[in-house]
């Protein structure tokens, strides 16, 4: 359950709205549709049960009536004295028996066969005759082995039988005052006229099956290969009077399915229409509130990535619009605070630099160095003269008339001068190489970037090396639209822990933190220093600057002042 809640909580607002609307719309309609379906189904089932009961009772009544109507001639035959006498008298003269049958018995049978078309055959089986006599009198020996004759020996009522194709009735004949059966009347009836015609009057989806007590099938409206599945029918069972038969009425449920299918179809159509309307509402909703939220989210993401110059439009005056207004005001306030902090920080750094430069009187310094140079030349001390000249050149580019920015050419000239002074001071203990592209020199940058890096390379790298090559190499090129200056030394290098702290406030006096802060303050976090070092092999420091970045930064500072 908690997993489902978290899943729902993490999906987008549009999906939440879709799920919520679908739940609110589909659940009530589904409940109402289910209730309507069950109510309609129950009503149809009650109606079907009532109709089936009436139909079953009607069939039973009609069959009972038809069979009862056939029992009247049966009783008139078995209780006719002439018939009883002809069956029970074994010693009667053949001539007298023939006269009696011809005059009193056979005319009755012929009348029944003629006037009652349902009767097809009439036979009397006599226990007292050994051979047939006349048209209707036969010996009981002919049927003594048949089941119907043996099973009805003690039954004194009409017994109806059918094998699914033929219908016949039997009735025992008794002589007055005697309990022993003297014979039996056998009448075969028209099966189709009495049974099939009645049971066949059914609806297209209904059926009927009539079975005898012994399990034999009297009649079935179903084909043998079709059968009757209980799940497809409502089954009612009724006993048929005057017989041992049972009628099973199968009322088809097809019209119930047809009625309920209409309800289900209508419910699905309503749900479909509601979903279409829902999609329209969501589309309208997404173009109002959701669109504003999505755009606000996109702009917040851009701010999160560092873009504080995004423009936040105000799409509406509702709660989302008010939230957007407050976000836009917040961005403006943040920009003002950042700009204020940026300008103050640059001003503080410039003040520190100006204070440092103010400690030296440039004119006094240049005049003093010129005097020393003149005296050295007079005394033929040309090494001293060269050193003084380099020193004057270094401070001239360093002070740069108080300006913070400098050309890349002057920055490289400054650092080359510094390197030559260092080489003279240490007795040319290391060599210097330069690989600089011509495309660098026309661009600008802030000053005093390379000198602290070179100073670190000499003091902490080359001077600490006791043996082997001591080389300081400076390269410069245009790389992916940026200026890339690299200072590489073959000194002692440093371990990973020292390298990791080199550009942080925990740096042990290497002085590169100030350079890194100045670069990022002027150009942004995408620019600055990258230090790579391997202990025992040397160190490489890369300086990445934007082309034109120094001039743009300087204009911004001058404008704020």
N, C-alpha and C positions, 0 to 999 in steps of 0.2 A: 504493500500500500504506500509506504514511504517512497519507494522507487517511482511509482506512478506520479506521486505529488511532485517529486523533484523533476521528473520528466516534463510534466505540464508547466511547472514554474520556469523551466529553462527555454521553452519554445518561444517563438516570436509572438508579439502582441496580436498580429493579424491571425495567426493560427489559433491563439487562445480565443479570439472573438469568433472564429469559424466554429471551433469545437463547442463553445458556450451556446452560440445561436442554434447550432444543430441539436444540441442536447435539449435546449428549451423548446424547440419546435417539434422535433421528431418524437420525443418521449410522450408529451400529451397526446399528439395525434395517434401515435402507436397504441397508447392505452385506450383512447377512445375507439380506435379501429378494432382493437382486440375485444373490447366490451361489446361493440356493435356486432362483431363477428359471432361471439359466443351467444349473444341474445338472439340474433337471427337464426343461428344454428339450432338453439334450443326450441324456438318457436316452430321452425320447419320440422324438427324431429317430433315435436308433439303433434303437429298437423299430420305428419306421415304416420305416426302411430295410430291416430284416430282413423285416418283413411284406411290404413291396412287392416285395422280391427273390423271396420264396417265391411270391407271387401271379403275378409276371411269369413266373417259370420254369414255374409250373403251367399258365399260359395257353399259353406256347410249346409245352410238351410235349403238351398236349391238341390244339392245332391241328396240330402236326406228326403226331401219331398219326392224326387224322382224315384228313388229306391223304394220309398214307402208306397208310391202309386203302383209299383210293380208287384208289391206283396199281396195286393188284393186278389188278383187272379191266381197267384200261387196258393193262397189259403183256400180259395174256392175249389181248386183242383184237389188238394190233399184231403179236404174234408167232404168231398163229394162221395156219397155212399156207393155209387156205381163204380167209381174209381177204386175206392177202398176194397170193394168186393172183388173187382177184377184182379187186384194185386194180391189179396189175401187168400183167394180160393184156389188151392192147388188141384183139387179133384174135379173142378168144374168141367163139364163136357166141352170139347173143343168147339163144337157147333154152337152151343149156347153161349160160350165165351165170345165167339166171333160175332154172333148176333148182338150180344150186349155191347161189345166194344163199338161195333159199327153204328148201332142205334143211339147209344147213350154217352159214350166216352169220346170217341174220335171226333165227332162233330164239335164238341166243346174245344178241343185242342186246335182244330182247324180254324174255328172262329177266332180264337186268341191270336194265332199266327197271322190271320188275315187282317184283323181289325187293330192289332197292336204291333206296329212295325218294329218296335224295339225288340220284340221276341223273335229270335232267329231259329231256335231249335228247342223242342220239348221232348224229353225222354223220361220214362218211368222204369226204374230198375227194381225188379221184384225178387224177393228172397224165395218165392215159391215157384218160380219158373226156371226151367233149365235151358230154355231156348227162347229166342225172340218170337213175339206174336203180334201181328198187325204192324201198324206204322209207328207206334209209340211205346209199346211194351217190350222190355228187354229183360234178360236175366241179370241178376246182381253179380253173377260170377264174372261178368265182363269188367266190372269196376272194383271188384273186391280188393284188389291189390293197390288201388290208387289212394293217395294220401287223403284227399278230400272225403272219400267215402268212409274210410276207417276212422278219421278224426271226428266225424259228426254223428257217430252211432247213437249217442245218448243226448243229443241236442234236439230240442223240440221246437226250435224257432228257425226262421229263415237264416241261412248262412250265405253271405256274399263273398265271392272269390274273384281274383284277377291275377293274371301273370304279366300284366303290362301291355298285353295285346288283345286278350279275350276277357270277357266278363260273364260270369254265370252265377246262378243262385241255386241252392239245394234246400230241400225240406223233407224230413223223414215222414213216412206214411205209417200210421198206426191203426190197427183194428180196434174198434170200440171195446173197452174192457180189457185190453191186453197192453202190456208195457213193452213188449218186444217189437222192434221195428220190422215191418212187413216189406218195406221197400223205400225207395227214395225218389223224389221228383228232382229232375235236373233240367234247368232251363238256361240256355245260352242267350245272352242279350247282345244288342248292338253296342259294342264298346265305345265307338266314336259318338254315337247318339246320346248315350247316358253319361259318360265320363269326360271324354276329350272335348266335347262341345261345351260343356259347362266349365271345366277347368281351363279351357283355352281362352275364355273371355277375360283376359288380363291386360294390364297396361304394358307399354313397350319395355319398361324397365323392371316389371314385376315377374314373379314366377311362383309356381306351386308344385309341391311334391306330396303324393298320397302314398302312405306305406301301411302295410298290414301289421298285425301284432307280432307275427313271426319274423318280421324284418323284410319281407318281400315287398318289392316296389309295385304299387298298383298303377300309379301314373306319375310322370314328371314332365314339366314343361321345358326343362333344360335338356340340351343335347348331351349325349354321353361324354363327349370330349370337353364340354363347357363346364359342367358342374356348377356349384353355387358356393361362393366364398362367403363366410359369415361376416367378414369385415365390410363387404359391399352391400349388405342387405340388413334390413330390420326383419327378424324372423318371429312370426306368431304361429303357435301350434294349437290346433283345435281337434277334438275328437268328433268323428262323424257318427251321429246316432244310428242305431239299428245295425251297426257294423263294428268290427274290431279295428277299423281303420283310423288313422290319424292324418289330418291335413296340416302341412307346414306351408305357411304363406310367406313368401320372400318379397318384401317391399323394397324396391331399389332406392338407394340413397343418392342416385345421380343428380336428381333435381335439388337435393340439399347442397351438394358440392357446387352446382351451378349458381344457386342463390348466394352462397357464401363467397364464391369466387368474385362475384360482382362487388361485394363489400370490400374484399381485399384489394381488388383492382382500384376501386374508388379511393381507398386509403393511400395506396401507393401513388396514385395520381396527385392527391392532395399534398403528400409529402414532397413529390417532385416539384410541384408548383411552388411550395414554400421554400424549397432549396434554391430555385431560380430567383425568387424574390429576395431570399437571403443573400445570394451572391450579388444582386444589385445593391442591396443595402450596404454590404461590406465594401463594394467598390466605391460607393458614395462616401462611406465612412473613411475609407483609406485615402480618398482624395481631400478630405478635410483634416481630421485629427491625426490619422496615422501618417499622412504625408508630412505634416508639420513635425511630428515626433521623429520620423525617420531622418528628415533633413537636419533637425537639431542634433540627433545622434551622430550623423556624419560629420558635422562641424565640431562637435565635442571630440570626436576621434582625431580630427586634424589638429585640434588644440593639444590633445594628449601627445601627439607626435611632435609637437614643438612649433606648429604654425599658429602664431598669435595674430596673424593679419587677416584672418578669415572674416568675410562679410556675412553677418547673420541677418537674413530678411525676416520681417515680421508678417507671417501669413494670415493671422487672424487676431481677434481680440478676446478669445476665450482663454481658458486656463493654460492651454498649450502656448497661445500667443503671449500671455503674460510671462510664462516661464522662459520663452525665447527672448523677450525684452530684458529680463533680469540676466540671462546668460550673456547677451550682447553688452549690457552695462558692465558686467563682471569682466569681460574680455577687455573693454576699454580701460577699466580701472587697472587691470593687471598690466596692460601695455604702458600706461602712465607710470606705474610704480617701477616697472622694469627700466623704462627710459630714464626715469629719475635716478634710479640706483646706478644705471650704466654711466650716465653723465657724471654723477658724483664720484664714481670709482675712477673714471678716466682723469677727472680733474685732480683727484687725490694723487694718482700716479704721476701726472705731469708736474704737480706741485713738488712731489718728492724729487723728481728728476731735475726740475729747475733749481730746487734748493741745493742739490748736489753740484749742479753746474755753476751756481752762483758762488760756490766756495772758491772757485778758481776765476781769477780775472783774466779773461782771454787775452786782452791787449798786453797785460803785464807778462803773461806766460809767453806769448809769441815774441815779445821784445827780448825777454831773457834768453829764450832759445836762439834767437838771431845773434845776440851778443856772444853766446857760447860758441856758436858755429863760426863766427868771424875769428875769435881767438884761436879756435882749433886749427883753422886754415893757416893762420899766421905762424903757428908752431908746427905746421906740416902733420898735424894729427887728423889724418883723413878718416880714420875709423870713427873717431869721436864725432867728426863733422857729419858723417853719414848717419850715425845713430841719432844725433840731434835733429837732423833733417827729417828722418823717419818719424821721430817723436812729434815734431811739429805737424807733420802731415796727418798723423793719427788723431791728434787732438782737434785739428781743424775740421776733419770729417765727423769726429765724435760730437763736437759741440754743435755743428751744423747750423750756426747762427740762431740757436734756440728752437729750431723747428723739430717736431717729433718724427715727421716722415722724411724719407730719404730715397734716392734712386737705388736700384739694385746694384748699379755700377759703383756708386760711392760706398755702399755697404761692403761690397767685395774688396774695393780699394782699401777701406778702413781695416778689414780683417787681414788682408795681405800685409799691410804695414805693421800691424800688431805682431803677425807671425815672424816677420823679419827682425823686429826688435827682440822677440823672444829667442830667436836663433842666435843673434849676436850675444845676448846675455848668457846663454848656456853654452857658448862656444861651438855653435853649429852641431849640437848633439843629435839633431833629428833633421830629416829632409821634409820638404813640402812640395806637393804636386797640385795642379789645378786643371780641371776638365769642365769648362764652362761654355754653354751654347751661346751664340751671339744673340739669340732671341730673348735672352734674359734682361739685357742691360737697359732696354727702353722702359721697363716697368718700375713701379714704386713699391715701397714697403716701409714698415716702421724701423727705426734705427736701433743699433745695439742689440741685434738678435744673434748674429754669428759669433761676436767677440766672446761672450760668456761661454758659449759651447766650445770654442777653440781653447779658451783658457782652461777649462776642465780637462779637455783632451791632453793638453800639454802637462798640466800640474799633476793630474791623477792617473794619467795613462802612460805617456811617453817618458816622463822623468822617473817614474817608478820602475821602469823596465831596466834591468841590469845588463842584458845581453840580447843580441839579435837585432833585426832591422827595426828602426824607429822612423816611421813614415806618417806624415799627416797629409790627408788627401781631401780636397774640397771639390765637389762636383755640383753642377747646376743644370737644370733642363726644364722644359715645359712638358708637364705630364697630365694628360686628361683634362686640359683646360686650366691647370693650376701650375704654380711655380714650385719646383721641388729642389731644395738645396740640401746637400748631404755633407756632413763632416765625419770623416772616418779616420781612426788612428789604429796603429798596430801595437798599442800599449798593452798593459797587463790585463785589461778588461775588468769585469766585476762579476760577482755571483748573482743569482736570480733574485735573492732577497734584496740586495742593494739596488739592483736595476728596478725592481718593483716599487721601491720607495723614492726613486730619483725625482719624480715629478709630483711628489706629494709634500705636504707640510712636515713629513717625518724625514725628509731628505737630510743627510748628515753634512750640510754645508756645501753642496755642489753648486748652488746658486741658479739652477735651471728652473726652479719653481716660478720665480718672478718672470722669466721669459715666457714660460707656458701660460701664465695668467694674462700677461700683456697681449699675447697672440690671440687667445680665445676671447679676450675682452674686445679686441678690435675686429676680429674676423668671425667669431662664433666657434661653437664646439666642434665643428667639422674640421677645423684647422688647428695646427699646433705642432708639437714635437712628438716624434716616435723614436724610442731608444731601443737598440738591439745590441747585445753584448755577450761575449763568450769569454769566460775566465781563462786567461793565459794567451788569448788570441787578439783581443782588441775590442773596440766599441765603435758603433755607427749611430749617429743621430741625424734623423731626417726632419727637415723643416718644410711643411706644406703651407703655401700661401695662395690666396685667390688672386687671379690677375685683375688689376684695377682696384683691389680691395683697400689698399692704403689710401688712395685718393678719395674714395667714397667715404671711408671712415673719417678722414680729416675734414671733409666738407660737413659731415654731420656734427662733428664736435664744434667747428667754427660757427655753424648755424645756431646750435644750442646756446653758445656763449652770447 
